[in-house]
């Protein structure tokens, strides 16, 4: 089962990373000004991650592949790492679909 790890950035913002069973980060959030906003972001991933239509597949300027997960309002909830291939990116999406809905929360800010 996946895990959401909540941490605090040096600038005071909260963020979460969704990690797969092997500990690899498969989705990283934007920065949030409050912990409750960060927790709402996690709930949004749990809700939206099973839906293929919520994923935007992209190619970076350096030719690597990544994806963003968007909420129903079109706002980006989180983004992936860079992948060398489209198949790697697509496997990352499948991992978020699998781990996102049931992931447990590990709050490392307390």
The first five atom37 places (N, CA, C, CB, O) and aatype in JSON, in Angstrom:
{
  "aatype": [20, 20, 20, 20, 20, 20, 20, 20, 20, 20, 20, 20, 20, 20, 20, 20, 20, 20, 20, 20, 20, 20, 20, 20, 20, 20, 20, 20, 20, 20, 20, 20, 20, 20, 20, 20, 20, 20, 20, 20, 20, 20, 20, 20, 20, 20, 20, 20, 20, 20, 20, 20, 20, 20, 20, 20, 20, 20, 20, 20, 20, 20, 20, 20, 20, 20, 20, 20, 20, 20, 20, 20, 20, 20, 20, 20, 20, 20, 20, 20, 20, 20, 20, 20, 20, 20, 20, 20, 20, 20, 20, 20, 20, 20, 20, 20, 20, 20, 20, 20, 20, 20, 20, 20, 20, 20, 20, 20, 20, 20],
  "atom_mask": [
    [1, 1, 1, 1, 1],
    [1, 1, 1, 1, 1],
    [1, 1, 1, 1, 1],
    [1, 1, 1, 1, 1],
    [1, 1, 1, 1, 1],
    [1, 1, 1, 1, 1],
    [1, 1, 1, 1, 1],
    [1, 1, 1, 1, 1],
    [1, 1, 1, 1, 1],
    [1, 1, 1, 1, 1],
    [1, 1, 1, 1, 1],
    [1, 1, 1, 1, 1],
    [1, 1, 1, 1, 1],
    [1, 1, 1, 1, 1],
    [1, 1, 1, 1, 1],
    [1, 1, 1, 1, 1],
    [1, 1, 1, 1, 1],
    [1, 1, 1, 1, 1],
    [1, 1, 1, 1, 1],
    [1, 1, 1, 1, 1],
    [1, 1, 1, 1, 1],
    [1, 1, 1, 1, 1],
    [1, 1, 1, 1, 1],
    [1, 1, 1, 1, 1],
    [1, 1, 1, 1, 1],
    [1, 1, 1, 1, 1],
    [1, 1, 1, 1, 1],
    [1, 1, 1, 1, 1],
    [1, 1, 1, 1, 1],
    [1, 1, 1, 1, 1],
    [1, 1, 1, 1, 1],
    [1, 1, 1, 1, 1],
    [1, 1, 1, 1, 1],
    [1, 1, 1, 1, 1],
    [1, 1, 1, 1, 1],
    [1, 1, 1, 1, 1],
    [1, 1, 1, 1, 1],
    [1, 1, 1, 1, 1],
    [1, 1, 1, 1, 1],
    [1, 1, 1, 1, 1],
    [1, 1, 1, 1, 1],
    [1, 1, 1, 1, 1],
    [1, 1, 1, 1, 1],
    [1, 1, 1, 1, 1],
    [1, 1, 1, 1, 1],
    [1, 1, 1, 1, 1],
    [1, 1, 1, 1, 1],
    [1, 1, 1, 1, 1],
    [1, 1, 1, 1, 1],
    [1, 1, 1, 1, 1],
    [1, 1, 1, 1, 1],
    [1, 1, 1, 1, 1],
    [1, 1, 1, 1, 1],
    [1, 1, 1, 1, 1],
    [1, 1, 1, 1, 1],
    [1, 1, 1, 1, 1],
    [1, 1, 1, 1, 1],
    [1, 1, 1, 1, 1],
    [1, 1, 1, 1, 1],
    [1, 1, 1, 1, 1],
    [1, 1, 1, 1, 1],
    [1, 1, 1, 1, 1],
    [1, 1, 1, 1, 1],
    [1, 1, 1, 1, 1],
    [1, 1, 1, 1, 1],
    [1, 1, 1, 1, 1],
    [1, 1, 1, 1, 1],
    [1, 1, 1, 1, 1],
    [1, 1, 1, 1, 1],
    [1, 1, 1, 1, 1],
    [1, 1, 1, 1, 1],
    [1, 1, 1, 1, 1],
    [1, 1, 1, 1, 1],
    [1, 1, 1, 1, 1],
    [1, 1, 1, 1, 1],
    [1, 1, 1, 1, 1],
    [1, 1, 1, 1, 1],
    [1, 1, 1, 1, 1],
    [1, 1, 1, 1, 1],
    [1, 1, 1, 1, 1],
    [1, 1, 1, 1, 1],
    [1, 1, 1, 1, 1],
    [1, 1, 1, 1, 1],
    [1, 1, 1, 1, 1],
    [1, 1, 1, 1, 1],
    [1, 1, 1, 1, 1],
    [1, 1, 1, 1, 1],
    [1, 1, 1, 1, 1],
    [1, 1, 1, 1, 1],
    [1, 1, 1, 1, 1],
    [1, 1, 1, 1, 1],
    [1, 1, 1, 1, 1],
    [1, 1, 1, 1, 1],
    [1, 1, 1, 1, 1],
    [1, 1, 1, 1, 1],
    [1, 1, 1, 1, 1],
    [1, 1, 1, 1, 1],
    [1, 1, 1, 1, 1],
    [1, 1, 1, 1, 1],
    [1, 1, 1, 1, 1],
    [1, 1, 1, 1, 1],
    [1, 1, 1, 1, 1],
    [1, 1, 1, 1, 1],
    [1, 1, 1, 1, 1],
    [1, 1, 1, 1, 1],
    [1, 1, 1, 1, 1],
    [1, 1, 1, 1, 1],
    [1, 1, 1, 1, 1],
    [1, 1, 1, 1, 1],
    [1, 1, 1, 1, 1]
  ],
  "atom_positions": [
    [[0.85, -1.19, 0.0], [0.0, 0.0, 0.0], [0.89, 1.25, 0.0], [-0.96, 0.0, 1.23], [1.92, 1.29, 0.67]],
    [[0.47, 2.24, -0.74], [1.22, 3.48, -0.82], [1.1, 4.3, 0.44], [0.75, 4.29, -1.99], [0.33, 3.99, 1.35]],
    [[1.9, 5.37, 0.49], [1.94, 6.2, 1.68], [2.13, 7.67, 1.27], [3.08, 5.75, 2.64], [2.96, 7.98, 0.42]],
    [[1.35, 8.54, 1.89], [1.5, 9.98, 1.72], [2.39, 10.5, 2.85], [0.12, 10.71, 1.71], [2.05, 10.34, 4.03]],
    [[3.51, 11.1, 2.5], [4.42, 11.63, 3.51], [4.32, 13.15, 3.49], [5.9, 11.15, 3.25], [4.65, 13.8, 2.49]],
    [[3.85, 13.73, 4.61], [3.73, 15.18, 4.74], [5.01, 15.71, 5.38], [2.46, 15.58, 5.59], [5.44, 15.22, 6.42]],
    [[5.61, 16.72, 4.73], [6.8, 17.36, 5.27], [6.64, 18.87, 5.18], [8.08, 16.9, 4.52], [5.72, 19.38, 4.54]],
    [[7.55, 19.58, 5.83], [7.54, 21.04, 5.8], [8.8, 21.5, 5.07], [7.46, 21.64, 7.24], [9.9, 21.06, 5.39]],
    [[8.62, 22.39, 4.11], [9.74, 22.92, 3.34], [10.48, 23.99, 4.15], [9.25, 23.52, 2.0], [9.98, 24.47, 5.17]],
    [[11.67, 24.33, 3.69], [12.47, 25.35, 4.37], [11.75, 26.7, 4.42], [13.82, 25.52, 3.66], [11.97, 27.48, 5.34]],
    [[10.89, 26.96, 3.43], [10.17, 28.24, 3.4], [8.89, 28.21, 4.24], [9.81, 28.59, 1.97], [8.13, 29.18, 4.24]],
    [[8.66, 27.11, 4.97], [7.5, 27.01, 5.84], [6.28, 26.38, 5.21], [7.15, 28.35, 6.33], [5.3, 26.12, 5.9]],
    [[6.32, 26.13, 3.91], [5.18, 25.51, 3.24], [5.14, 24.01, 3.52], [5.24, 25.77, 1.72], [6.17, 23.38, 3.76]],
    [[3.94, 23.46, 3.49], [3.75, 22.02, 3.64], [3.66, 21.39, 2.26], [2.48, 21.69, 4.49], [3.19, 22.02, 1.31]],
    [[4.1, 20.15, 2.15], [3.97, 19.4, 0.9], [3.79, 17.94, 1.25], [5.22, 19.61, -0.01], [4.05, 17.52, 2.38]],
    [[3.33, 17.17, 0.27], [3.27, 15.72, 0.45], [3.86, 15.04, -0.76], [1.82, 15.25, 0.69], [3.83, 15.57, -1.88]],
    [[4.39, 13.87, -0.52], [4.84, 12.98, -1.57], [4.07, 11.68, -1.42], [6.39, 12.73, -1.52], [3.96, 11.15, -0.32]],
    [[3.54, 11.17, -2.52], [2.94, 9.85, -2.52], [4.04, 8.87, -2.9], [1.72, 9.76, -3.51], [4.66, 8.98, -3.96]],
    [[4.27, 7.9, -2.01], [5.32, 6.91, -2.24], [4.7, 5.55, -2.48], [6.29, 6.85, -1.04], [3.71, 5.18, -1.85]],
    [[5.29, 4.81, -3.4], [4.87, 3.43, -3.68], [5.4, 2.51, -2.58], [5.38, 2.96, -5.09], [6.13, 2.95, -1.7]],
    [[5.02, 1.25, -2.65], [5.47, 0.26, -1.66], [6.99, 0.21, -1.52], [4.95, -1.12, -2.04], [7.51, -0.03, -0.43]],
    [[7.69, 0.43, -2.64], [9.15, 0.35, -2.61], [9.81, 1.63, -2.1], [9.66, 0.03, -4.0], [11.03, 1.73, -2.09]],
    [[9.0, 2.61, -1.68], [9.54, 3.86, -1.14], [9.82, 4.94, -2.17], [10.79, 3.57, -0.42], [10.21, 6.05, -1.82]],
    [[9.63, 4.62, -3.44], [9.88, 5.6, -4.51], [8.75, 6.62, -4.57], [10.02, 4.88, -5.87], [7.57, 6.27, -4.48]],
    [[9.12, 7.9, -4.71], [8.13, 8.96, -4.85], [7.5, 8.86, -6.23], [8.77, 10.38, -4.64], [8.2, 8.87, -7.24]],
    [[6.17, 8.75, -6.27], [5.47, 8.63, -7.55], [4.63, 9.87, -7.85], [4.58, 7.4, -7.55], [4.17, 10.05, -8.98]],
    [[4.42, 10.73, -6.84], [3.69, 11.98, -7.06], [4.12, 12.98, -5.98], [2.14, 11.75, -7.03], [4.12, 12.66, -4.8]],
    [[4.48, 14.18, -6.41], [4.89, 15.24, -5.48], [3.9, 16.4, -5.59], [6.35, 15.73, -5.78], [3.5, 16.79, -6.69]],
    [[3.51, 16.94, -4.44], [2.53, 18.01, -4.43], [3.19, 19.37, -4.63], [1.74, 18.0, -3.12], [4.41, 19.52, -4.6]],
    [[2.33, 20.34, -4.83], [2.75, 21.73, -4.79], [2.95, 22.1, -3.32], [1.69, 22.68, -5.49], [2.68, 21.28, -2.44]],
    [[3.41, 23.32, -3.05], [3.53, 23.79, -1.68], [2.22, 24.36, -1.18], [4.64, 24.83, -1.57], [1.49, 25.0, -1.94]],
    [[1.91, 24.12, 0.09], [0.68, 24.61, 0.71], [1.05, 25.49, 1.91], [-0.24, 23.43, 1.16], [2.0, 25.2, 2.63]],
    [[0.29, 26.56, 2.11], [0.58, 27.47, 3.21], [0.16, 26.91, 4.57], [-0.1, 28.79, 2.98], [0.71, 27.3, 5.6]],
    [[-0.82, 25.99, 4.58], [-1.27, 25.39, 5.84], [-1.3, 23.87, 5.73], [-2.68, 25.92, 6.23], [-1.41, 23.32, 4.64]],
    [[-1.19, 23.22, 6.88], [-1.24, 21.76, 6.89], [-2.61, 21.27, 6.45], [-0.9, 21.21, 8.28], [-2.71, 20.26, 5.76]],
    [[-3.67, 21.98, 6.86], [-5.01, 21.53, 6.47], [-5.19, 21.59, 4.95], [-6.09, 22.39, 7.17], [-5.86, 20.72, 4.38]],
    [[-4.61, 22.58, 4.3], [-4.67, 22.64, 2.83], [-3.92, 21.46, 2.22], [-4.08, 23.97, 2.31], [-4.36, 20.88, 1.22]],
    [[-2.8, 21.11, 2.82], [-2.02, 19.96, 2.36], [-2.84, 18.68, 2.51], [-0.69, 19.85, 3.14], [-2.86, 17.84, 1.6]],
    [[-3.5, 18.53, 3.64], [-4.34, 17.34, 3.88], [-5.51, 17.3, 2.89], [-4.87, 17.34, 5.32], [-5.9, 16.22, 2.45]],
    [[-6.06, 18.46, 2.55], [-7.11, 18.52, 1.52], [-6.56, 18.06, 0.17], [-7.68, 19.94, 1.4], [-7.27, 17.4, -0.59]],
    [[-5.31, 18.41, -0.12], [-4.66, 17.96, -1.36], [-4.57, 16.45, -1.41], [-3.28, 18.58, -1.48], [-4.8, 15.84, -2.46]],
    [[-4.22, 15.84, -0.28], [-4.15, 14.38, -0.21], [-5.53, 13.77, -0.49], [-3.63, 13.91, 1.18], [-5.64, 12.81, -1.25]],
    [[-6.56, 14.33, 0.12], [-7.92, 13.83, -0.12], [-8.29, 13.96, -1.59], [-8.93, 14.58, 0.75], [-8.99, 13.1, -2.14]],
    [[-7.84, 15.03, -2.22], [-8.11, 15.23, -3.65], [-7.41, 14.17, -4.5], [-7.67, 16.64, -4.08], [-7.98, 13.69, -5.48]],
    [[-6.18, 13.8, -4.13], [-5.49, 12.73, -4.85], [-6.24, 11.42, -4.67], [-4.03, 12.59, -4.35], [-6.43, 10.68, -5.63]],
    [[-6.66, 11.13, -3.44], [-7.4, 9.88, -3.19], [-8.65, 9.81, -4.06], [-7.78, 9.78, -1.7], [-9.0, 8.75, -4.58]],
    [[-9.31, 10.93, -4.21], [-10.55, 10.99, -4.98], [-10.31, 10.94, -6.49], [-11.33, 12.25, -4.63], [-11.03, 10.26, -7.21]],
    [[-9.3, 11.67, -6.97], [-9.1, 11.83, -8.41], [-8.14, 10.82, -9.05], [-8.6, 13.19, -8.68], [-8.18, 10.63, -10.26]],
    [[-7.3, 10.17, -8.26], [-6.26, 9.31, -8.84], [-6.79, 8.11, -9.63], [-5.38, 8.81, -7.76], [-6.12, 7.67, -10.56]],
    [[-7.96, 7.55, -9.31], [-8.42, 6.41, -10.13], [-8.89, 6.8, -11.54], [-9.53, 5.71, -9.42], [-9.05, 5.93, -12.39]],
    [[-9.12, 8.07, -11.78], [-9.75, 8.55, -13.02], [-8.7, 8.91, -14.07], [-10.64, 9.77, -12.73], [-7.97, 9.89, -13.93]],
    [[-8.64, 8.11, -15.13], [-7.67, 8.33, -16.22], [-7.75, 9.75, -16.79], [-7.89, 7.32, -17.34], [-6.73, 10.32, -17.18]],
    [[-8.94, 10.31, -16.83], [-9.14, 11.64, -17.42], [-8.47, 12.75, -16.61], [-10.62, 11.93, -17.55], [-8.31, 13.86, -17.11]],
    [[-8.08, 12.47, -15.37], [-7.46, 13.48, -14.5], [-5.96, 13.62, -14.73], [-7.72, 13.15, -13.04], [-5.32, 14.5, -14.15]],
    [[-5.39, 12.75, -15.56], [-3.95, 12.77, -15.81], [-3.63, 13.54, -17.09], [-3.39, 11.35, -15.9], [-4.25, 13.32, -18.13]],
    [[-2.66, 14.41, -16.99], [-2.17, 15.13, -18.16], [-0.75, 14.66, -18.43], [-2.23, 16.68, -17.95], [0.15, 14.88, -17.62]],
    [[-0.56, 14.01, -19.58], [0.75, 13.49, -19.95], [1.52, 14.6, -20.68], [0.62, 12.21, -20.86], [1.0, 15.25, -21.59]],
    [[2.77, 14.81, -20.25], [3.54, 15.93, -20.79], [4.96, 15.49, -21.17], [3.6, 17.07, -19.78], [5.44, 14.44, -20.74]],
    [[5.6, 16.33, -21.99], [7.01, 16.16, -22.33], [7.72, 17.45, -21.95], [7.21, 15.82, -23.86], [7.28, 18.54, -22.31]],
    [[8.83, 17.31, -21.21], [9.56, 18.51, -20.77], [10.44, 19.04, -21.9], [10.43, 18.19, -19.54], [10.58, 18.39, -22.94]],
    [[11.0, 20.21, -21.69], [11.84, 20.83, -22.71], [13.11, 20.02, -22.99], [12.22, 22.24, -22.29], [13.71, 20.15, -24.05]],
    [[13.52, 19.18, -22.02], [14.71, 18.35, -22.24], [14.37, 16.98, -22.83], [15.46, 18.17, -20.93], [15.23, 16.11, -22.91]],
    [[13.1, 16.8, -23.24], [12.7, 15.57, -23.91], [12.31, 14.43, -22.99], [13.79, 15.13, -24.78], [12.04, 13.33, -23.47]],
    [[12.27, 14.67, -21.69], [11.84, 13.63, -20.76], [10.33, 13.74, -20.56], [12.59, 13.75, -19.39], [9.7, 14.74, -20.9]],
    [[9.77, 12.68, -20.0], [8.32, 12.56, -19.9], [7.88, 12.64, -18.43], [7.83, 11.23, -20.53], [8.57, 12.15, -17.54]],
    [[6.72, 13.26, -18.21], [6.16, 13.33, -16.87], [4.66, 13.51, -16.98], [6.79, 14.49, -16.05], [4.12, 13.64, -18.08]],
    [[3.99, 13.51, -15.83], [2.55, 13.72, -15.82], [2.15, 14.57, -14.63], [1.8, 12.37, -15.79], [2.87, 14.68, -13.64]],
    [[0.99, 15.17, -14.77], [0.37, 15.91, -13.68], [-1.0, 15.31, -13.42], [0.27, 17.45, -14.0], [-1.69, 14.88, -14.34]],
    [[-1.37, 15.29, -12.14], [-2.71, 14.87, -11.75], [-3.49, 16.13, -11.43], [-2.69, 13.88, -10.52], [-3.05, 16.97, -10.64]],
    [[-4.67, 16.26, -12.04], [-5.48, 17.47, -11.87], [-6.79, 17.15, -11.15], [-5.76, 18.12, -13.22], [-7.35, 16.07, -11.29]],
    [[-7.25, 18.14, -10.39], [-8.54, 18.04, -9.72], [-9.65, 18.34, -10.74], [-8.63, 19.03, -8.51], [-9.36, 18.7, -11.88]],
    [[-10.89, 18.17, -10.32], [-12.01, 18.43, -11.22], [-12.04, 19.87, -11.69], [-13.31, 18.08, -10.54], [-12.58, 20.16, -12.76]],
    [[-11.48, 20.81, -10.91], [-11.46, 22.21, -11.31], [-10.28, 22.55, -12.22], [-11.42, 23.09, -10.08], [-10.09, 23.71, -12.59]],
    [[-9.48, 21.53, -12.58], [-8.36, 21.74, -13.48], [-7.06, 22.12, -12.8], [-8.7, 22.77, -14.46], [-6.03, 22.24, -13.46]],
    [[-7.09, 22.32, -11.48], [-5.88, 22.69, -10.75], [-5.0, 21.46, -10.57], [-6.24, 23.31, -9.38], [-5.48, 20.37, -10.28]],
    [[-3.68, 21.66, -10.73], [-2.73, 20.57, -10.55], [-2.61, 20.23, -9.07], [-1.35, 20.93, -11.15], [-2.34, 21.1, -8.24]],
    [[-2.8, 18.96, -8.75], [-2.67, 18.48, -7.37], [-1.24, 18.01, -7.12], [-3.67, 17.33, -7.09], [-0.68, 18.24, -6.05]],
    [[-0.66, 17.36, -8.11], [0.7, 16.83, -7.97], [1.28, 16.49, -9.32], [0.71, 15.61, -7.07], [0.57, 16.36, -10.32]],
    [[2.6, 16.33, -9.33], [3.32, 16.0, -10.56], [4.3, 14.86, -10.3], [4.07, 17.24, -11.12], [4.71, 14.62, -9.16]],
    [[4.65, 14.18, -11.36], [5.56, 13.03, -11.26], [7.0, 13.48, -11.41], [5.22, 11.98, -12.32], [7.3, 14.65, -11.66]],
    [[7.89, 12.51, -11.25], [9.29, 12.7, -11.58], [9.42, 12.68, -13.11], [10.19, 11.61, -10.91], [8.44, 12.48, -13.82]],
    [[10.63, 12.89, -13.6], [10.9, 12.8, -15.03], [11.23, 11.36, -15.39], [12.06, 13.75, -15.43], [11.97, 10.67, -14.68]],
    [[10.67, 10.9, -16.5], [10.9, 9.55, -16.98], [11.62, 9.6, -18.33], [9.58, 8.77, -17.1], [11.46, 10.55, -19.1]],
    [[12.4, 8.56, -18.6], [13.15, 8.48, -19.85], [12.26, 8.06, -21.02], [14.3, 7.5, -19.71], [12.59, 8.33, -22.18]],
    [[11.13, 7.4, -20.72], [10.29, 6.87, -21.79], [8.82, 7.09, -21.47], [10.56, 5.37, -22.0], [8.45, 7.33, -20.32]],
    [[7.99, 7.02, -22.49], [6.55, 7.14, -22.28], [6.03, 5.95, -21.49], [5.81, 7.26, -23.62], [5.09, 6.08, -20.71]],
    [[6.63, 4.77, -21.68], [6.18, 3.59, -20.93], [6.48, 3.76, -19.44], [6.85, 2.31, -21.47], [5.69, 3.34, -18.6]],
    [[7.61, 4.37, -19.11], [7.93, 4.66, -17.71], [6.91, 5.61, -17.1], [9.33, 5.25, -17.59], [6.45, 5.41, -15.98]],
    [[6.57, 6.65, -17.86], [5.56, 7.61, -17.4], [4.22, 6.92, -17.2], [5.41, 8.77, -18.41], [3.55, 7.12, -16.18]],
    [[3.82, 6.09, -18.16], [2.54, 5.4, -18.07], [2.52, 4.43, -16.89], [2.23, 4.66, -19.37], [1.48, 4.26, -16.25]],
    [[3.64, 3.79, -16.6], [3.74, 2.92, -15.42], [3.6, 3.74, -14.14], [5.09, 2.15, -15.42], [3.0, 3.29, -13.17]],
    [[4.15, 4.96, -14.15], [4.01, 5.86, -13.0], [2.55, 6.22, -12.75], [4.82, 7.13, -13.23], [2.1, 6.25, -11.61]],
    [[1.83, 6.48, -13.81], [0.39, 6.78, -13.69], [-0.35, 5.58, -13.09], [-0.22, 7.15, -15.08], [-1.18, 5.74, -12.2]],
    [[-0.04, 4.39, -13.58], [-0.69, 3.19, -13.06], [-0.39, 3.0, -11.57], [-0.24, 1.94, -13.85], [-1.24, 2.55, -10.8]],
    [[0.83, 3.35, -11.17], [1.21, 3.23, -9.76], [0.44, 4.23, -8.89], [2.71, 3.46, -9.6], [0.04, 3.89, -7.78]],
    [[0.23, 5.45, -9.4], [-0.57, 6.42, -8.65], [-2.02, 5.95, -8.56], [-0.49, 7.83, -9.31], [-2.65, 6.09, -7.52]],
    [[-2.54, 5.4, -9.65], [-3.91, 4.87, -9.63], [-4.05, 3.77, -8.59], [-4.31, 4.33, -11.02], [-5.08, 3.67, -7.91]],
    [[-3.03, 2.94, -8.46], [-3.06, 1.81, -7.53], [-2.88, 2.28, -6.08], [-1.98, 0.78, -7.89], [-3.62, 1.85, -5.19]],
    [[-1.91, 3.15, -5.84], [-1.53, 3.54, -4.48], [-2.3, 4.75, -3.93], [-0.08, 3.83, -4.44], [-2.43, 4.9, -2.72]],
    [[-2.8, 5.6, -4.83], [-3.43, 6.83, -4.4], [-4.67, 6.68, -3.56], [-3.75, 7.61, -5.56], [-4.77, 7.31, -2.5]],
    [[-5.65, 5.88, -3.99], [-6.93, 5.84, -3.27], [-6.85, 5.34, -1.83], [-7.87, 4.99, -4.02], [-7.62, 5.79, -0.99]],
    [[-5.94, 4.43, -1.54], [-5.91, 3.79, -0.23], [-4.66, 4.14, 0.59], [-5.99, 2.29, -0.39], [-4.46, 3.6, 1.67]],
    [[-3.84, 5.04, 0.08], [-2.59, 5.35, 0.77], [-2.81, 5.86, 2.19], [-1.81, 6.38, -0.01], [-3.76, 6.6, 2.46]],
    [[-1.92, 5.46, 3.09], [-1.98, 5.95, 4.47], [-1.2, 7.25, 4.57], [-1.42, 4.9, 5.46], [-0.38, 7.54, 3.7]],
    [[-1.45, 8.04, 5.59], [-0.79, 9.33, 5.76], [0.26, 9.23, 6.85], [-1.82, 10.45, 6.1], [-0.02, 8.76, 7.96]],
    [[1.48, 9.66, 6.53], [2.6, 9.71, 7.47], [2.98, 11.18, 7.63], [3.83, 8.83, 6.96], [3.69, 11.74, 6.79]],
    [[2.51, 11.8, 8.7], [2.76, 13.21, 8.95], [4.09, 13.35, 9.68], [1.61, 13.85, 9.78], [4.2, 13.0, 10.85]],
    [[5.1, 13.85, 8.98], [6.43, 14.0, 9.58], [6.68, 15.41, 10.09], [7.49, 13.63, 8.57], [7.83, 15.78, 10.35]],
    [[5.62, 16.2, 10.22], [5.77, 17.57, 10.71], [5.49, 17.67, 12.21], [4.84, 18.51, 9.95], [5.68, 18.73, 12.8]],
    [[5.05, 16.58, 12.83], [4.71, 16.63, 14.26], [5.86, 16.13, 15.12], [3.46, 15.8, 14.55], [5.74, 16.11, 16.35]]
  ]
}
